[in-house]
Amino acid sequence: MPYAEYESRKARLSEQMRRARDVRIAKDTSNLFRERAGVPQERLSVRDFNHVLAVNREGRWADVEGMTTYENLVDGTLPHGFMPAVVPQLKTITVGGAVAGLGIESSSFRYGLVHETVIEMEILLANGDTVVCSKEENADLFYGFPNSYGALGYALRLRVMLIPVKPFVKIAHTRYGNAPDYFEALKKICATPAGAPGGVDFVDGTIFTPQEMYMTTGTFTDAAEKASDYTYENIYYKSIKTRSEDLLSVRDYIWRWDTDWFWCSMHFGAQNPLLRPLFGKKRLNSAGYWKIRAIAQRHPTLLALSRGFTRREQIIQDVDVPIAAVPDFFTFFFDAINIRPVWVCPFRAYDKTARFSLCPFDPETTYVNFGFWDSVPTKKENGHYNRLIEKKVSDLHGKKGLYSDSFYTPEEFWAIYDKDAYDMLKKKYDPQGKLKDLFQKAVKAQ
């Protein structure tokens, strides 16, 4: 029955797409931090494509609709003893969005980025047709869709890889006082096979200062002692400094960052012990903070007041740097930008033979993702510091996420991404150019 209902929804949406002229999808959640003017009036609603269609224990996969949030997908798989191989950090991220963009988490050193754990997709094209793609069928679209941000179509159904879980995750936080030791340890952990001495299931890190850095590893366990709770009164990222070991239920581990949007809840006053009860447990999550942020954006005076009426440049970025270049980027970042804390997450290709057209990562290289989300006071032109970051990352043969503001010129952008491959995909799957060009979607108007 779930598949029959999906087919009915798909048929209705396909007809809407055929009639639509200027397309922008309408959905309930978004994790994009880039604003665009001139939004078309005509929207294609995909809100009801939010169901887990099937969980296959034997095949270790789940069929899920594209607008399903990872919170709902996790809730659908954990009762079967499984979780998606890579679950991005926030409950509001959708499965289709994590593939059309780039999704990462602390299992990515084992399984790569989210799109590498996808087995099959059904894509709605600009002309209203739908196509199934996989490594064997319509492989050019399967390998070209990740990081396309809706420029080639929209994922209506995805088959994603699952991994078995245990009830709890045992955590270890290890402090380092200097960058060379820290990143050498990170490199060693990534190279240790699962099941070998020192092998772990998860790894990420938090940099509070260049002299105070923590490596966090996690291992599945059946341990039955009392687990910690960071869903209300206690704040996960603060515990990293005070506890060398910890224990979380597998569900709470998956969403450990969501309660306080990593640490960004501080900007909304949500970490103030006097104000936290006013938020209440139900509002302490990424969905709640998105609503507050939307209100602030609609009322610029409130945003200016929160910043003390000081002009600031928003720097909300995730950048991916080859591990050999990490010391260079580390020095640059704390000299030129100096936002704190910084999230660190390593990743490596799951399938070294796969080549994703718009995800130009070297499959033989381990990368380190640096996530930093704040603003800095400035008297420079808008985009000055973001441009510094973009140039440095490009110089180091790294990449940056396109979910937030980018300032590339067309020449810079297409020097990073494979324009020839993109043009061929665009010509084949959107020959009329009904969907916006990737550069138009991803890069801030200059």
Order of alpha helices (4+ residues) and beta strands (2+ residues): alpha-beta-beta-beta-beta-alpha-beta-alpha-alpha-beta-beta-alpha-beta-beta-alpha-beta-beta-alpha-beta-alpha-alpha-alpha-alpha-beta-alpha-beta-beta-alpha-beta-alpha-alpha-alpha
